[in-house]
Each structure stands twice: as structure tokens, then as C-alpha cells.
Amino acid sequence: MSESGDISEFGYIMELLARGKVTIKNIERELICPACKELFTHPLILPCQHSICHKCVKELLLMLDDSFNDVGSDNSNQSSPRLRLPSPSMDKIDRISRPGWKRNSLTPRTTTFPCPGCEHDVDLGERGINGLFRNFTLETIVERYRQAARAATAIMCDLCKPPPQESTKSCMDCSASYCNECFKIYHPWGTVKAQHEYVGPTTNFRPKILMCPEHETERINMYCELCKRPVCHLCKLGGNHSNHRVTTMSSAYKTLKEKLSKDIDYLIGKESQVKSQISELNLLMKETECNGERAKEEAITHFEKLFEILEERKSSVLKAIDASKKLRLDKFQTQMEEYQGLLENNGLVGYAQEVLKETDQSCFVQTAKQLHLRIQKATESLKSFRPAAQTSFEDYVVNTSKQTELLGELSFFSSGIDVPEINEEQSKVYNNALINWHHPEKDKADSYVLEYRKINRDEEMLSWNEIEVCGTSKVISDLESNCNYAFRVRAYKGSICSPCSRELILHTPPAPVFSFLFDEKCGYNNEHLLLNLKRDHVESRAGFNLLLAAERIQVGYYTSLDYIIGDVGITKGKHFWAFRVEPYSYLVKVGVASSDKLQEWLRTPRDTVSPRYEQDSGHDSGSEDTCFDSSQPFTLVTIGMKKFFIPKSPTSSNEPENRVLPMPTSIGVFLDYDKGKVGFYDMDHMKCLYERQVDCSHTMYPAFALMGSGGIQLEEPITAKYLEYQETM
């Protein structure tokens, strides 16, 4: 496609800009790279149709490649793509840009990174950056924006002798700017250069013909309707688009231009409606501001009433405590005075001593009788001492547990709003947590608040984290591995809040999620296996091969096991992945295998392999008993006919009925490479069904084998790593 053709493609937009219907300064946010937050420089079009600077793509790939080498895991989402990345050295950037820098099945390289625009991961494939188109249209618009922004700064002639003159034209063929005199000199009439294409002064020179990234010497002349991208004739004849439906570039150009023009006409025609809605939004913002302040005042009033009640109760309780304290102190004081009277020369004792001095018998008896009773009573009190009052104020301890609980749940009045209910079947946790809930009166709720917190090993509850949600589902990321999390949700309508829903407890996988796809280039048998375009679902079909071999089945013929592996290997660390086995599957074997064992299997295929061949198959072959303690370079368990077969082991029951479990909805595999251990999990309850040692002296790969009819679907991450892109036409 020539440059003039590309200019025509966005000419309609530029005409609107020229007429002043759309000011160029208002499109600035469309011209800023989401990674570096600056104007695009040599933008590239990603598979998700977002654009990013050429240099930013290199920096992202380099950063993720270094992270892969350091950590040995495919956790590339730990760094936000929206942060400004450090500038790498030029030799590393050149290494990434070379066509030979690619990922093979045994030594993977990072060609997947999160798009800063949509925050979904995109895979660049084997060619990496070299397989991306340069967005010349966007690049030209950016250049025009730069010129509009620096209208006072002139572009000088490239050929003038010092001092240079201001340029008046730019030649797209020569990639240079000229003043009038220099243009006449270097483009004289009657020469080939006189036929060159020239435009107004510019610093942006792009190729006149768009070339194919796959076949660098071929120009783009067709459009693949399936992949939604331009291609050349070699791509259609024998390349990746040989079986795809293509159309002419002129037809695709006409279709896209008509749709884009209609969309722009529609938006411009709705300008008055947009302005009206903007005015309405401004009014709603002011109304929200006033209502918010009013709600705050009402809330303060309610709290002040609570404070008054608390102050009143506080005063009453303190008065009761003071009265009881005074009464007890008086009793202690009286008792203490009585006991002090028992001391010598004090009180009763002194008085008794004086009475003993009386010599008149009648007088003595008259006085001593009552005195004797008093002394006798005092003596008895000495033998059984009892305080006159209690020192403890246990009866006066204020019990605030119930009130504390109620105050902790203090929220807005919930009358008229039902409690939302979390859907346990649709809520799950994998690399992130997906929480879905149902609200009977969702149309009456303005928003929801989802709360979650981690539950420690000792059942200690941490504080709740809150997220405001407008819909009825939310994805929560950055959860720790192998931990329990509690989730609950409540609904809001204005200043009214519903009570919290019942808590849902979910257990995260035991290790970070390992992302991979089925490898279509290593051992894949396309005669027996059918792989979808996304490479996340494989299906085994009996087909004509089984029908043609029907006579051999009568004499003990076994159908073959067709192996397929993941496209990324593991060399260290802990990893977890999950998949679903289709319920109709006859026999499926899943697990891990080392690179050397895979080469043995794939180089010397056994066309008549019995399902009793593998010691980990789950079938009752005698070979299993001899392989308990030997660490094998692979571990495969057998799944089929809606059953999960646990292989024999010295620690588990070897009775057949104890080794057959119902097939889980989803099955997880946990590989600890450093410890040489692999485990198989029921994803519904995150429960380990089977675990054993495995030899991890080589690169380990997720391995699968199918026999007869069956299917395997890789568990898609909740925030999908491999996108199913929407059609743009």
C-alpha cells in the first residue's frame, strides 16, 4: 500500500480537523503511548490491536526475559506495564530484535508480555517484534500533532548551506526537506526526481509501500479476514494464512473506511446529545456533592445521639460505682474502729482494766456482766475474722461485648435492600479470584462493596480489604499462594447499606500459576488429535484409523496413546496448572515428563501400546509393585469414564475400590522442581488426591496422552492470558 493510499485512509479525519469540527489538541490522549506516557515513537500494532512504541515493546520483553531467567517462572505480571521502564543496554535490545531470537520447545524465551493498553497478555509468536506491523497512519497523525503544537517552530531545509532557510516542501522519496531554491536544484524539470512525491514540511518520512513482516521482500496486497491483519501473497500460498479466507486490500480498505466514516459521522451528529449529557452529568455531580454533604451531616447527628446516650450511661454507671465504694468504705471504717478498741490502752481493753480496779463486789458485778459479753464477742470475732464488705467490684464491670459487636457492624439503614448472596459455583480461585454474587434487587442497588481478608494458619483473622464494584462480579489479584481467603459482599443504595452476605472461603493454589499452551510442533499427531486455534483444547477422535483396524481389534489390537506436551518447560521453582477432562473421555493420562523421556517416547512411538504399559497408568499391571521407590523421569495418572485412578503405592490402600475416585470437575497439577515432587489436586476443594516423587534432573514439561475419544481443556486464567480478540470488521 502506498503512502498516498494511507493518507487517503485517514484523510477524512484530517479533513474534519481542518474544518475545525474536531480540534487536534483534544486527540492528544489518543496519541500517547500507554507504556511511556509520551507521544508515540515508531508505534507497532499488537495482536490485540493496541499500539505501543517500538522501544517500549523491546524494554518490556527484555524486562520480562530477565525476570524469567532470575525467577524461573512465568509470573510476568508482577511489574505493572504502566510504569516507566528502565532503559536497557543497546546490545540487549538488539538481541531481542534479531529474527533469530525466538522460543523453541526446550529452551523457552519470553515473547509474551502484558499489553499496557488493555492489561491482557499478548503472544508475539516466534518472530517476536519482527512479526508486528508499524502503525504508519498513527505515526503520521502524531507528526501532524507535533507540527500543530510547535506551529511557531519552522522546519529548516536539509540541503541549504549555513545558515539554512525555512523549508517549504518535504520529499517523501528523498526523505528530506527543501526550501524553494534547493527543491528546484535537486528536483529539476525533465528528470526522474521531478516525479517524486512531495508534501508540506515534515520530519516524518515513512516507506511508500507497506512490506510483509513474514516475507520482508513482499509487499502487502491482501487482508486475512480470520486473523484481521494484512498479508502478502506468500502468506496466502504457503504460510500461516494458507487455509484462511482473504480479501483484496482495496475491498478491506473500502469496508473499513465506510465503517469508520459512519462511526465518525454518527459521533459528530450526536454532538448536541453528548453536550446535553455532559451538562446532565455536571448537574448530577453537583447534586451528588450536596447529597453527600447532607448524608455526612445526618451521620454526624446519629453519632452525636449515640455519644449522648453513652455519656448518660457513663455518668449513671460511675455514680453507682461511687455509691457502692462509699458504703463499703464506711463498713470497713466501722470494723477497723472496733478492732482498734481491742488494743491495750485503747477502748474496750483499757475500760476493762479500769473496771478490774473496782473493789465493791456489787458494783463490779453490775458493770462487769455487760463488759464480759462485749469482750467475749470481740474474742470470737478474732477467731473468725471476716471483712465487713467486699473489695471486688466484679458486679460493676460493664459488659459491652454485645454493644461492641453491634457497633462494629454499624452501617447505613438497610430497610428495603436485600442481602446479596455469593454464588459459590461461579466463584473460583486460580491465578486470581473470581467472585460472583446474586442480588434479587440488583436494579435497586447503586453499587456493591466486596470485602476479603486472609485467614492465617492459626485461624487468625486479618483486617478486611474493601473494593467498590458497580456490577455483580469482581476479579481480585495479588493473592498469596496456598492460603485461605474469606469473601463477603454488601449492597449500597444511596446512603442505605445492606448487611454483609454469608462469607465464602476459598483456598488459593499451592504455587504460582504456570501458563502454557499445547505444543503443536513437538510430537503432535494431527491425524489422531485435533487442536483448536488457541491451542488450549485438544481432542482425540477414533476416526477412520480405528474403523479400518477393526479386524485387528478382534485379535487383541490396542489403540495407541497419542502424546502432546506443553510449549514451555520448567527448570526450577514451584508451579501449578489446571485443566478439565471432558466427561465422555475414554482414557486420558496426565502429569509431567522430562525432556529426555519425551524424546524417547516421541522418537520411538509404539503403535501397539497397551494401557498396561505405564507403571503410573492406574491399571492393575504387575509392574507397578516393583516401581514404588524408584524415582521416575515422569509421573502420569489415568483418568477416564468419569473416574480418577490412583496408582499403587506402599503408603496407600491397594484395594481397587479404594483407588478409584469420581473424576473432579477440574484437576490441578503441582510440581516442586527443586524437591522433585508432583501432586494432583481436586480444584473444587483444593485437595491433594495423589502425590509422589519424580526425577527432575532435566527440563520438565506438562504431559498429556489420549486414547480413544476424549478431550482436555486447559483451565483459562481468570484474567485471560491468551485473548480471543474481538472482530474489528
Rosetta blueprint (number, residue, H / E / L):
1 M L
2 S L
3 E H
4 S H
5 G H
6 D H
7 I H
8 S H
9 E H
10 F H
11 G H
12 Y H
13 I H
14 M H
15 E H
16 L H
17 L H
18 A H
19 R H
20 G L
21 K L
22 V L
23 T L
24 I H
25 K H
26 N H
27 I H
28 E H
29 R H
30 E H
31 L H
32 I E
33 C L
34 P L
35 A L
36 C L
37 K L
38 E L
39 L E
40 F L
41 T L
42 H L
43 P E
44 L E
45 I E
46 L L
47 P L
48 C L
49 Q L
50 H L
51 S E
52 I E
53 C E
54 H H
55 K H
56 C H
57 V H
58 K H
59 E H
60 L H
61 L H
62 L H
63 M H
64 L H
65 D H
66 D H
67 S H
68 F H
69 N H
70 D H
71 V H
72 G L
73 S L
74 D L
75 N L
76 S H
77 N H
78 Q H
79 S L
80 S L
81 P L
82 R L
83 L L
84 R L
85 L L
86 P L
87 S L
88 P L
89 S L
90 M H
91 D H
92 K H
93 I H
94 D H
95 R H
96 I H
97 S H
98 R L
99 P L
100 G L
101 W L
102 K L
103 R L
104 N L
105 S L
106 L L
107 T L
108 P L
109 R L
110 T L
111 T L
112 T E
113 F E
114 P E
115 C L
116 P L
117 G L
118 C L
119 E L
120 H L
121 D E
122 V E
123 D E
124 L L
125 G L
126 E L
127 R L
128 G H
129 I H
130 N H
131 G H
132 L L
133 F E
134 R E
135 N L
136 F H
137 T H
138 L H
139 E H
140 T H
141 I H
142 V H
143 E H
144 R H
145 Y H
146 R H
147 Q H
148 A H
149 A H
150 R L
151 A L
152 A L
153 T L
154 A L
155 I L
156 M E
157 C L
158 D L
159 L L
160 C L
161 K L
162 P L
163 P L
164 P L
165 Q L
166 E E
167 S L
168 T L
169 K E
170 S E
171 C E
172 M L
173 D L
174 C L
175 S L
176 A E
177 S E
178 Y E
179 C L
180 N H
181 E H
182 C H
183 F H
184 K H
185 I H
186 Y H
187 H L
188 P L
189 W L
190 G L
191 T L
192 V H
193 K H
194 A H
195 Q H
196 H L
197 E L
198 Y E
199 V E
200 G L
201 P L
202 T L
203 T L
204 N L
205 F L
206 R L
207 P L
208 K L
209 I L
210 L L
211 M E
212 C L
213 P L
214 E L
215 H L
216 E L
217 T L
218 E L
219 R E
220 I L
221 N L
222 M E
223 Y E
224 C E
225 E L
226 L L
227 C L
228 K L
229 R E
230 P E
231 V E
232 C L
233 H H
234 L H
235 C H
236 K H
237 L H
238 G H
239 G L
240 N L
241 H L
242 S L
243 N L
244 H L
245 R L
246 V E
247 T E
248 T E
249 M H
250 S H
251 S H
252 A H
253 Y H
254 K H
255 T H
256 L H
257 K H
258 E H
259 K H
260 L H
261 S H
262 K H
263 D H
264 I H
265 D H
266 Y H
267 L H
268 I H
269 G H
270 K L
271 E H
272 S H
273 Q H
274 V H
275 K H
276 S H
277 Q H
278 I H
279 S H
280 E H
281 L H
282 N H
283 L H
284 L H
285 M H
286 K H
287 E H
288 T H
289 E H
290 C H
291 N H
292 G H
293 E H
294 R H
295 A H
296 K H
297 E H
298 E H
299 A H
300 I H
301 T H
302 H H
303 F H
304 E H
305 K H
306 L H
307 F H
308 E H
309 I H
310 L H
311 E H
312 E H
313 R H
314 K H
315 S H
316 S H
317 V H
318 L H
319 K H
320 A H
321 I H
322 D H
323 A H
324 S H
325 K H
326 K H
327 L H
328 R H
329 L H
330 D H
331 K H
332 F H
333 Q H
334 T H
335 Q H
336 M H
337 E H
338 E H
339 Y H
340 Q H
341 G L
342 L L
343 L L
344 E L
345 N L
346 N L
347 G H
348 L H
349 V H
350 G H
351 Y H
352 A H
353 Q H
354 E H
355 V H
356 L H
357 K L
358 E L
359 T L
360 D L
361 Q H
362 S H
363 C H
364 F H
365 V H
366 Q H
367 T H
368 A H
369 K H
370 Q H
371 L H
372 H H
373 L H
374 R H
375 I H
376 Q H
377 K H
378 A H
379 T H
380 E H
381 S H
382 L H
383 K H
384 S L
385 F L
386 R L
387 P L
388 A L
389 A L
390 Q L
391 T L
392 S L
393 F L
394 E H
395 D H
396 Y H
397 V L
398 V L
399 N L
400 T L
401 S H
402 K H
403 Q H
404 T H
405 E H
406 L H
407 L H
408 G H
409 E L
410 L L
411 S L
412 F L
413 F L
414 S L
415 S L
416 G L
417 I L
418 D L
419 V L
420 P L
421 E E
422 I E
423 N L
424 E L
425 E L
426 Q L
427 S L
428 K E
429 V E
430 Y L
431 N L
432 N L
433 A E
434 L E
435 I E
436 N E
437 W E
438 H E
439 H L
440 P L
441 E L
442 K H
443 D H
444 K H
445 A L
446 D L
447 S E
448 Y E
449 V E
450 L E
451 E E
452 Y E
453 R E
454 K E
455 I E
456 N L
457 R L
458 D L
459 E L
460 E L
461 M E
462 L L
463 S L
464 W L
465 N E
466 E E
467 I E
468 E E
469 V E
470 C L
471 G L
472 T L
473 S E
474 K E
475 V E
476 I E
477 S L
478 D L
479 L L
480 E L
481 S L
482 N L
483 C L
484 N E
485 Y E
486 A E
487 F E
488 R E
489 V E
490 R E
491 A E
492 Y E
493 K E
494 G L
495 S L
496 I E
497 C E
498 S L
499 P L
500 C L
501 S L
502 R L
503 E L
504 L E
505 I E
506 L E
507 H E
508 T L
509 P L
510 P L
511 A L
512 P L
513 V E
514 F L
515 S L
516 F L
517 L L
518 F E
519 D L
520 E L
521 K L
522 C L
523 G L
524 Y L
525 N L
526 N L
527 E L
528 H L
529 L E
530 L E
531 L E
532 N L
533 L L
534 K L
535 R L
536 D L
537 H E
538 V E
539 E E
540 S E
541 R L
542 A L
543 G H
544 F H
545 N H
546 L H
547 L H
548 L H
549 A L
550 A H
551 E H
552 R H
553 I H
554 Q L
555 V L
556 G L
557 Y L
558 Y L
559 T L
560 S L
561 L L
562 D E
563 Y E
564 I E
565 I E
566 G E
567 D L
568 V L
569 G L
570 I E
571 T L
572 K L
573 G L
574 K E
575 H E
576 F E
577 W E
578 A E
579 F E
580 R E
581 V E
582 E L
583 P L
584 Y L
585 S L
586 Y L
587 L E
588 V E
589 K E
590 V E
591 G E
592 V E
593 A E
594 S E
595 S H
596 D H
597 K H
598 L H
599 Q H
600 E H
601 W H
602 L H
603 R H
604 T L
605 P L
606 R L
607 D L
608 T L
609 V L
610 S L
611 P L
612 R L
613 Y L
614 E L
615 Q L
616 D L
617 S L
618 G L
619 H L
620 D L
621 S L
622 G H
623 S H
624 E H
625 D H
626 T H
627 C H
628 F L
629 D L
630 S L
631 S L
632 Q L
633 P L
634 F E
635 T E
636 L E
637 V E
638 T E
639 I E
640 G E
641 M L
642 K L
643 K E
644 F E
645 F E
646 I L
647 P L
648 K L
649 S L
650 P L
651 T L
652 S L
653 S L
654 N L
655 E L
656 P H
657 E H
658 N H
659 R L
660 V E
661 L E
662 P E
663 M L
664 P L
665 T L
666 S L
667 I E
668 G E
669 V E
670 F E
671 L E
672 D E
673 Y L
674 D L
675 K L
676 G L
677 K E
678 V E
679 G E
680 F E
681 Y E
682 D E
683 M L
684 D L
685 H L
686 M L
687 K E
688 C E
689 L E
690 Y E
691 E E
692 R E
693 Q E
694 V L
695 D L
696 C L
697 S L
698 H L
699 T L
700 M E
701 Y E
702 P E
703 A E
704 F E
705 A E
706 L E
707 M E
708 G L
709 S L
710 G E
711 G E
712 I E
713 Q E
714 L E
715 E L
716 E L
717 P L
718 I L
719 T L
720 A L
721 K L
722 Y L
723 L L
724 E L
725 Y L
726 Q L
727 E L
728 T L
729 M L
